[in-house]
Amino acid sequence: MYRVDRDHNPVGIDELEQVPHGEVLVVRNLLDLLDIDGADVTLDAMHTQTDTATTIRAQGTHYVFTVKADNRHLYAQLKNLPWKHVPAYTTRDTGHGRKETRTIKTTQVPVWITFEGAAQIAQLRRTTWRKKSKGSPKHKSN
């Protein structure tokens, strides 16, 4: 795992196997060490945790997190939002033997979602149709 300094130079950090709590703790500690004031921090779903959000927000910084089904409570809250009433922006692409539709919806966080510092929620959906082989029926995946 590496971080990048302000001049975009890679700076190595200890191997994750040497850290008792793994990547989450390493990233949280790294966020405490870095000057991230005014930055937008983007982390994958593993880091969508209240303690990480608190660490980021304490430095006056914003975050972009991914929420997956293994974060059961937050995922359930987000799934219960009235998404069918939220305006969507959709794009369609074709190429490389597939067709893709991408849709994004964004809305403000309602007061009943209490995740630290959350202000806006985006729902991203991608549907892909691929040809299995020449002349065979198309395959749809989400």
N, C-alpha and C positions, 0 to 999 in steps of 0.2 A: 504494500500500500504506500502511496506517495501523496504528498501535498505539493502545492505549487506556491512559491513565494510571490510577493508583489511584482517582481520582475519576470514572472512566468518561468522561473527556474525550478525544476523538480527537486524536492528535498525529501529524502527517505526517512521513514520512521521505523521503529522496531517491528519485527515480525509479529503478526497477530497471535501466533501460537504461544508467545511468551507473555501475553497479557491475559490475566485470569478471566476477564469478562468479555474478551473478544473485541470485535470491531466497534460495537456500540459505545463501549467505554473509551476506546481509543479516539473515536471521532469526537465524543463529548469533551474529552480532555484537550484535544487539539483545538476545538472551538474556543475553549477557555484561554488558550495560549495565543491564538491569532487575533490580529486587529481586524475584525470583520464589520466594524461600525459602518452602516450605510450599504452593506452588501446584501445580495439576495442569495441565500444558501439553499442549494438544491441537494436533497439526499433521497436515497431509495427507501422502499417501504420498511426495511429493517429498522430505520431510524425514526419512524413515525411514532414517537413516544413523548409523553408529556415532559419528562426530564430534559430531553434533547430540545424540545420546543422552548422550554423555560430558559435553558442555557443560551439559545440563539436570541430570544426576545430580550433577555437581560442586557444584551450588548447593543440594543437599539437596531436590530437587524430583522429582516423578514425572511421567511422560509417558503419553500415549495416542497411538499411531501406527497408521496404516493400512498394511498390507503388501499390495502388489499384485505381479502376476507379473513385472514388470520388475525387481524386487528378487529375482533368480533364486535365489540361495543361501538366503536366509532364507525365501522363499516355499516352496521345495522342502522345507526342514526342517519348516515348519509343516504343509504338506500331508501329510507322512509321520506326523504324530501319529495315534494311534488314536482318531480322532474318533467312530467308530461306538460306542465304549464310554463316551463322555462324555455324561452326562445333558443333556437339552435342555429349554429352555423355549420354547414355541411360542404365538404369537397369530395369530388370523385376523380379518381385517377385510373388510367389503364397503362399497362406496360409490363414487360418481363413475364408475359404469360398470365397475368392476373389483373383483376379489377378490384379496386379498393374504394370504400366509402369511409370517410372520417367525419365524425360529428363531435362538436364541442358545445357544451352548455355551461354557463357560469352564473352564479348567484351569490348574494351576500349570505354570510353565515347567520342562521337564526339564533336567537338567544338561548334556546334549549340545547344547542350543541356547545359543550363547554371545553373543547380542546384548547389548550393554552395558545393564545395569540391568533387563532384562526379568524380570518376576516372575509375570505372569499373561497368558494368551492367551485371546482371545475369538474365536469364529468366528460371524459373522453371515451369515445367508442370507435372501434375500427372493425369493419367487416371486410373480409377478403374472399374473393372467388378466384379459385385457381383451376386450371385444366389439369386433370390427372395425367392424361397423355393425349396425344393427337387423336381427335375424333371421339374421345370418351366424354361422359357428362362432366359438368363443372362441379367443383367441391366448394362448399361454403364453410368458412370458419370465422369465429368471433374472437 
